[in-house]
């Protein structure tokens, strides 16, 4: 049984096979051309690949802040509902007395 649904284990093994020497040379040449190209001078490949990993703590922080904000909104809404319920009960009690 494959670890990836719908993909045969032999396909995964073939994808993880080491690169041939000519493939490594072509990849190195491509990366060198990318580094030399003035349009690609702002960020290098390693930094570009690291960006998603660096975002993980930001996402965790965002989710924790967002969940706290939601909890505060829910508490405020419940408090408002409690006030409305108490006011309605008071009004019905007064109308029974009169």
C-alpha positions as a LaTeX table, in Angstrom:
\begin{tabular}{lrrr}
\hline
Residue & $x$ (\AA) & $y$ (\AA) & $z$ (\AA) \\
\hline
Unk1 & 0.00 & 0.00 & 0.00 \\
Unk2 & 1.35 & 3.40 & $-0.99$ \\
Unk3 & 1.94 & 6.19 & 1.51 \\
Unk4 & 0.46 & 8.58 & $-1.05$ \\
Unk5 & $-3.10$ & 7.80 & $-2.11$ \\
Unk6 & $-3.40$ & 6.85 & $-5.75$ \\
Unk7 & 0.37 & 6.66 & $-6.39$ \\
Unk8 & 2.12 & 3.36 & $-6.84$ \\
Unk9 & 5.15 & 2.73 & $-4.55$ \\
Unk10 & 7.42 & 2.08 & $-7.54$ \\
Unk11 & 6.53 & 5.55 & $-8.91$ \\
Unk12 & 7.55 & 7.14 & $-5.62$ \\
Unk13 & 10.79 & 5.18 & $-5.61$ \\
Unk14 & 11.53 & 6.30 & $-9.17$ \\
Unk15 & 10.89 & 9.95 & $-8.20$ \\
Unk16 & 13.32 & 9.68 & $-5.28$ \\
Unk17 & 16.08 & 8.11 & $-7.39$ \\
Unk18 & 19.37 & 10.04 & $-7.50$ \\
Unk19 & 19.88 & 12.35 & $-10.45$ \\
Unk20 & 22.16 & 11.44 & $-13.27$ \\
Unk21 & 25.39 & 13.43 & $-13.65$ \\
Unk22 & 24.15 & 15.32 & $-16.73$ \\
Unk23 & 20.92 & 16.25 & $-14.92$ \\
Unk24 & 22.89 & 17.63 & $-11.97$ \\
Unk25 & 25.08 & 19.65 & $-14.34$ \\
Unk26 & 22.03 & 21.09 & $-16.10$ \\
Unk27 & 20.42 & 22.02 & $-12.78$ \\
Unk28 & 23.63 & 23.65 & $-11.51$ \\
Unk29 & 23.99 & 25.59 & $-14.76$ \\
Unk30 & 20.38 & 26.75 & $-14.54$ \\
Unk31 & 20.78 & 27.89 & $-10.93$ \\
Unk32 & 24.00 & 29.71 & $-11.83$ \\
Unk33 & 22.24 & 31.52 & $-14.70$ \\
Unk34 & 19.46 & 32.48 & $-12.31$ \\
Unk35 & 21.95 & 33.89 & $-9.79$ \\
Unk36 & 23.77 & 35.88 & $-12.45$ \\
Unk37 & 20.60 & 37.28 & $-14.03$ \\
Unk38 & 20.10 & 40.88 & $-12.78$ \\
Unk39 & 16.33 & 40.41 & $-12.64$ \\
Unk40 & 16.83 & 37.71 & $-9.98$ \\
Unk41 & 19.14 & 39.66 & $-7.72$ \\
Unk42 & 16.58 & 40.51 & $-5.06$ \\
Unk43 & 16.35 & 37.10 & $-3.36$ \\
Unk44 & 18.33 & 33.90 & $-3.82$ \\
Unk45 & 16.82 & 30.43 & $-4.18$ \\
Unk46 & 17.57 & 29.28 & $-0.63$ \\
Unk47 & 15.91 & 32.36 & 0.85 \\
Unk48 & 12.96 & 31.95 & $-1.51$ \\
Unk49 & 12.49 & 28.33 & $-0.46$ \\
Unk50 & 12.78 & 29.28 & 3.21 \\
Unk51 & 9.94 & 31.85 & 3.07 \\
Unk52 & 7.04 & 29.38 & 3.53 \\
Unk53 & 8.80 & 27.77 & 6.50 \\
Unk54 & 9.25 & 31.18 & 8.12 \\
Unk55 & 5.53 & 31.89 & 7.72 \\
Unk56 & 4.48 & 28.95 & 9.89 \\
Unk57 & 5.00 & 30.79 & 13.23 \\
Unk58 & 3.14 & 33.80 & 11.82 \\
Unk59 & 0.18 & 31.60 & 10.91 \\
Unk60 & 0.18 & 30.07 & 14.39 \\
Unk61 & 0.24 & 33.54 & 15.95 \\
Unk62 & $-2.56$ & 34.70 & 13.64 \\
Unk63 & $-4.74$ & 31.72 & 14.53 \\
Unk64 & $-4.21$ & 32.20 & 18.26 \\
Unk65 & $-5.01$ & 35.93 & 18.08 \\
Unk66 & $-8.01$ & 35.26 & 15.85 \\
Unk67 & $-9.39$ & 32.60 & 18.21 \\
Unk68 & $-8.99$ & 34.92 & 21.21 \\
Unk69 & $-10.79$ & 37.69 & 19.33 \\
Unk70 & $-13.61$ & 35.28 & 18.49 \\
Unk71 & $-13.90$ & 34.23 & 22.11 \\
Unk72 & $-14.11$ & 37.86 & 23.23 \\
Unk73 & $-16.82$ & 38.57 & 20.64 \\
Unk74 & $-18.78$ & 35.53 & 21.78 \\
Unk75 & $-18.51$ & 36.63 & 25.42 \\
Unk76 & $-19.73$ & 40.12 & 24.51 \\
Unk77 & $-22.61$ & 38.67 & 22.50 \\
Unk78 & $-23.61$ & 36.34 & 25.34 \\
Unk79 & $-23.45$ & 39.23 & 27.81 \\
Unk80 & $-25.66$ & 41.33 & 25.53 \\
Unk81 & $-28.12$ & 38.45 & 25.20 \\
Unk82 & $-28.20$ & 38.07 & 28.98 \\
Unk83 & $-28.96$ & 41.79 & 29.39 \\
Unk84 & $-31.72$ & 41.58 & 26.78 \\
Unk85 & $-33.19$ & 38.49 & 28.42 \\
Unk86 & $-33.17$ & 40.18 & 31.84 \\
Unk87 & $-34.80$ & 43.29 & 30.42 \\
Unk88 & $-37.48$ & 41.19 & 28.73 \\
Unk89 & $-38.13$ & 39.27 & 31.96 \\
Unk90 & $-38.43$ & 42.52 & 33.89 \\
Unk91 & $-40.87$ & 43.88 & 31.33 \\
Unk92 & $-43.05$ & 40.77 & 31.43 \\
Unk93 & $-43.04$ & 40.78 & 35.24 \\
Unk94 & $-44.10$ & 44.44 & 35.30 \\
Unk95 & $-46.88$ & 43.82 & 32.82 \\
Unk96 & $-48.24$ & 40.98 & 35.01 \\
Unk97 & $-48.27$ & 43.23 & 38.06 \\
Unk98 & $-50.24$ & 45.95 & 36.25 \\
\hline
\end{tabular}
